[in-house]
Amino acid sequence: FTSFIQIDLDAVTANVQAIQQHVGSTVQVMGVVKANAYGHGVIPIARAVLEAGAARLAVARPDEGVQLRRAGITAPVLVMGYALPAEAASSVDHDLTPTINTPEMAEALSVLAQKAGKSLSVQVKIDTGLSRYGVMPEEALPLIQHITGLKGLDFEGLYTHFATADEADKSLARRQLSIFAQTARQIERAGIAIPIKHAANSTATIDLPEAHLDCVRPGIMLYGLKPSAEVSDTVALRPALSL
Ligand SMILES: *Cc1c(COP(=O)(O)O)cnc(C)c1O
C-alpha cells in the first residue's frame, strides 16, 4: 500500500470565496496560515488563499512570515504571536507586521525601521479574556500613544482573540467584544485613528456577525473544516485534505 495526502486547492479557493461572500465585500479576509497552514503546506495554500481574494495573511511567528516572503508572497502578513528581540530585524527586513506588546519592542522596531528607511506597519492585540499574548485593555492606549510617537512605525490595527467562541453560548465572546469596542473607542477619542479592527476567528466569522468589524481572521475554515460541531452550517465548506 501507499498512503498519500492530497490537498485540493480548488476547495481552498471555494472556501475563501464562501467566506468573502458571507462577510460581504466591505470586510477584508485575513487568512490564518500559521503552523504550516494547519499542516496543509503553507506556500501553495497561501497563494490559493490570496488568489481567491483574501487581502492579508496571518502567522504565529516571524520565521513563518519570512518563509512566505522567500516564496515571493508580497501581501501584508501579520505576525500574531511573540517575537524574540533578535527577530525584530527580520520583521523589518521582510516587511512583516509585528504585534507589539511592550514599549521596548516598539522602540527596538522603530530604531530598526528608521535605519532601513522604512515605515513598518504594526498592530496591537488586546487581551480581552483569553490570556494568551496581548496587552491588557487599560495598557492599550498608553502603548499605542507610545507607538504613534515613534518614527518609522505605522500603527495599522487593533485586534483581539476569543477565548470560547467555539461554544454555542456566545455570551463570553460578546463580553470580550464589548471590552474590545470600549477600548477602541477610548483610543479613537484620544485622537488616534485605527485603520483596521479585527476579532473574528472561524467560529465568529460564521456565527457572530457583529464581530466581523473591518476584517475577519479565519483559520480552520479555510481548510474546509467546521471549528466545532456547535457552529451553524451557514457557510458551505469543502474539506481540502483527503487521505
Ligand atoms: C489561530 C488563530 C486564528 C484562527 O482561528 P480558527 O479557529 O482556526 O479560525 C485567529 N486569530 C488568532 C489570534 C489565532 O491565533
The ligand as an SDF file (V2000), in Angstrom:
LIG
                    3D

 15 15  0  0  0  0  0  0  0  0999 V2000
   -5.2500   30.5820   15.1400 C   0  0  0  0  0  0  0  0  0  0  0  0
   -5.8130   31.9330   15.2440 C   0  0  0  0  0  0  0  0  0  0  0  0
   -6.9380   32.3090   14.4810 C   0  0  0  0  0  0  0  0  0  0  0  0
   -7.7260   31.3400   13.6110 C   0  0  0  0  0  0  0  0  0  0  0  0
   -8.5130   30.5150   14.4420 O   0  0  0  0  0  0  0  0  0  0  0  0
   -9.5040   29.4190   13.8240 P   0  0  0  0  0  0  0  0  0  0  0  0
  -10.3070   28.9570   14.9890 O   0  0  0  0  0  0  0  0  0  0  0  0
   -8.6520   28.3320   13.2450 O   0  0  0  0  0  0  0  0  0  0  0  0
  -10.3270   30.1080   12.8000 O   0  0  0  0  0  0  0  0  0  0  0  0
   -7.3510   33.6340   14.5490 C   0  0  0  0  0  0  0  0  0  0  0  0
   -6.7150   34.5200   15.3610 N   0  0  0  0  0  0  0  0  0  0  0  0
   -5.6550   34.1720   16.1180 C   0  0  0  0  0  0  0  0  0  0  0  0
   -5.0280   35.1970   17.0000 C   0  0  0  0  0  0  0  0  0  0  0  0
   -5.1730   32.8800   16.0960 C   0  0  0  0  0  0  0  0  0  0  0  0
   -4.1260   32.5520   16.8600 O   0  0  0  0  0  0  0  0  0  0  0  0
  1  2  1  0
  2  3  1  0
  2 14  2  0
  3  4  1  0
  3 10  2  0
  4  5  1  0
  5  6  1  0
  6  7  2  0
  6  8  1  0
  6  9  1  0
 10 11  1  0
 11 12  2  0
 12 13  1  0
 12 14  1  0
 14 15  1  0
M  END
$$$$
